Amino acid sequence: MIEIENLRKTYHMGTVEVKALDGVDLEIEKGEFLGIMGPSGSGKTTLLHMLGLLDLPTSGKIIIDGMDISLLTDYEKTMFRLYKLGYVFQDYALVPDLTVMENVSLPAMLRKDRTEDQYRNDTNDILQKIGLYDRRDHLPRELSGGQQQRVSLARAMVNKPDILFADEPCANLDTENSRIVLDLFREINESVHQTIVMVSHEDWHKDYFHRIVRLRDGKIVSDGINGSKAS
């Protein structure tokens, strides 16, 4: 589903060259729950942003569903993200003045192939699934952090994306709420064969992943179950 070839990302800070990604090769299969782990500054979030079309690589190739995404125009990338990809961020990124229902509906409202009845039904269904339908008319500030992250997950899932990206979604949550959110990710992965790529720094999260890719200094240092070397 995703093929990455010799992916590199270099930043320039004055005269200093920083290699955030340094020749990453990776394949991700449909239905995988993949964890990307490693120390701070290892390139985890940079890699996720490249895969999610949120940033551009310096060089290398990313192919998703047989499409070389470097060949897409900016408009085509925007449409690709809207129709194919979902995102969950560590800071929730909810619109503070919109209700839970409105926040979740936003991505579906932007699509041209959904009627109002369709996106309202989809929103209601996903809110039922995450256990927050009774909070649909509340504002984000009226929810706990764990509830806000579940709303963020619902928003990411409302368009039924082919791939769900999550950037340390439990970073601001306590252990109990982290388990609730991770259990939801696992349920979604298993129930609809959802492909999930998640960045995490918590070692105990590895129990949720089918496979773990560990990065250090912009390079893959291990790839396998619980970080065991696959090559």
WOTAWO-V250036 format. One record per residue. RES is the residue in three letters. D_LAST is the distance of its C-alpha to the last C-alpha in whole Angstrom. Layout:
res:RES d_last:D_LAST
res:RES d_last:D_LAST
//
This chain:
res:MET d_last:20
res:ILE d_last:19
res:GLU d_last:17
res:ILE d_last:16
res:GLU d_last:16
res:ASN d_last:16
res:LEU d_last:18
res:ARG d_last:21
res:LYS d_last:23
res:THR d_last:26
res:TYR d_last:29
res:HIS d_last:32
res:MET d_last:34
res:GLY d_last:37
res:THR d_last:36
res:VAL d_last:33
res:GLU d_last:29
res:VAL d_last:27
res:LYS d_last:23
res:ALA d_last:23
res:LEU d_last:19
res:ASP d_last:18
res:GLY d_last:16
res:VAL d_last:14
res:ASP d_last:12
res:LEU d_last:12
res:GLU d_last:13
res:ILE d_last:15
res:GLU d_last:17
res:LYS d_last:21
res:GLY d_last:22
res:GLU d_last:19
res:PHE d_last:20
res:LEU d_last:17
res:GLY d_last:17
res:ILE d_last:17
res:MET d_last:18
res:GLY d_last:18
res:PRO d_last:21
res:SER d_last:24
res:GLY d_last:24
res:SER d_last:20
res:GLY d_last:20
res:LYS d_last:20
res:THR d_last:23
res:THR d_last:23
res:LEU d_last:20
res:LEU d_last:22
res:HIS d_last:25
res:MET d_last:24
res:LEU d_last:22
res:GLY d_last:26
res:LEU d_last:28
res:LEU d_last:29
res:ASP d_last:29
res:LEU d_last:28
res:PRO d_last:25
res:THR d_last:26
res:SER d_last:24
res:GLY d_last:21
res:LYS d_last:21
res:ILE d_last:21
res:ILE d_last:22
res:ILE d_last:23
res:ASP d_last:24
res:GLY d_last:24
res:MET d_last:26
res:ASP d_last:25
res:ILE d_last:27
res:SER d_last:28
res:LEU d_last:30
res:LEU d_last:32
res:THR d_last:35
res:ASP d_last:36
res:TYR d_last:38
res:GLU d_last:35
res:LYS d_last:33
res:THR d_last:35
res:MET d_last:36
res:PHE d_last:32
res:ARG d_last:32
res:LEU d_last:35
res:TYR d_last:34
res:LYS d_last:30
res:LEU d_last:29
res:GLY d_last:30
res:TYR d_last:30
res:VAL d_last:30
res:PHE d_last:31
res:GLN d_last:31
res:ASP d_last:35
res:TYR d_last:36
res:ALA d_last:38
res:LEU d_last:40
res:VAL d_last:44
res:PRO d_last:46
res:ASP d_last:49
res:LEU d_last:48
res:THR d_last:48
res:VAL d_last:45
res:MET d_last:46
res:GLU d_last:46
res:ASN d_last:43
res:VAL d_last:41
res:SER d_last:43
res:LEU d_last:42
res:PRO d_last:39
res:ALA d_last:41
res:MET d_last:44
res:LEU d_last:43
res:ARG d_last:42
res:LYS d_last:44
res:ASP d_last:43
res:ARG d_last:44
res:THR d_last:48
res:GLU d_last:49
res:ASP d_last:49
res:GLN d_last:46
res:TYR d_last:44
res:ARG d_last:47
res:ASN d_last:46
res:ASP d_last:42
res:THR d_last:42
res:ASN d_last:44
res:ASP d_last:42
res:ILE d_last:39
res:LEU d_last:41
res:GLN d_last:42
res:LYS d_last:39
res:ILE d_last:38
res:GLY d_last:41
res:LEU d_last:43
res:TYR d_last:46
res:ASP d_last:48
res:ARG d_last:47
res:ARG d_last:47
res:ASP d_last:50
res:HIS d_last:49
res:LEU d_last:48
res:PRO d_last:45
res:ARG d_last:47
res:GLU d_last:48
res:LEU d_last:45
res:SER d_last:43
res:GLY d_last:40
res:GLY d_last:38
res:GLN d_last:40
res:GLN d_last:39
res:GLN d_last:36
res:ARG d_last:36
res:VAL d_last:38
res:SER d_last:36
res:LEU d_last:33
res:ALA d_last:36
res:ARG d_last:37
res:ALA d_last:33
res:MET d_last:33
res:VAL d_last:37
res:ASN d_last:36
res:LYS d_last:33
res:PRO d_last:30
res:ASP d_last:27
res:ILE d_last:25
res:LEU d_last:26
res:PHE d_last:25
res:ALA d_last:26
res:ASP d_last:26
res:GLU d_last:26
res:PRO d_last:29
res:CYS d_last:30
res:ALA d_last:31
res:ASN d_last:34
res:LEU d_last:35
res:ASP d_last:35
res:THR d_last:33
res:GLU d_last:36
res:ASN d_last:35
res:SER d_last:32
res:ARG d_last:31
res:ILE d_last:34
res:VAL d_last:32
res:LEU d_last:28
res:ASP d_last:30
res:LEU d_last:31
res:PHE d_last:28
res:ARG d_last:27
res:GLU d_last:30
res:ILE d_last:29
res:ASN d_last:26
res:GLU d_last:27
res:SER d_last:30
res:VAL d_last:30
res:HIS d_last:26
res:GLN d_last:26
res:THR d_last:23
res:ILE d_last:22
res:VAL d_last:20
res:MET d_last:22
res:VAL d_last:22
res:SER d_last:22
res:HIS d_last:23
res:GLU d_last:24
res:ASP d_last:22
res:TRP d_last:24
res:HIS d_last:23
res:LYS d_last:19
res:ASP d_last:21
res:TYR d_last:22
res:PHE d_last:19
res:HIS d_last:17
res:ARG d_last:14
res:ILE d_last:13
res:VAL d_last:12
res:ARG d_last:13
res:LEU d_last:15
res:ARG d_last:16
res:ASP d_last:19
res:GLY d_last:18
res:LYS d_last:14
res:ILE d_last:11
res:VAL d_last:10
res:SER d_last:8
res:ASP d_last:8
res:GLY d_last:9
res:ILE d_last:12
res:ASN d_last:14
res:GLY d_last:11
res:SER d_last:9
res:LYS d_last:6
res:ALA d_last:4
res:SER d_last:0
//
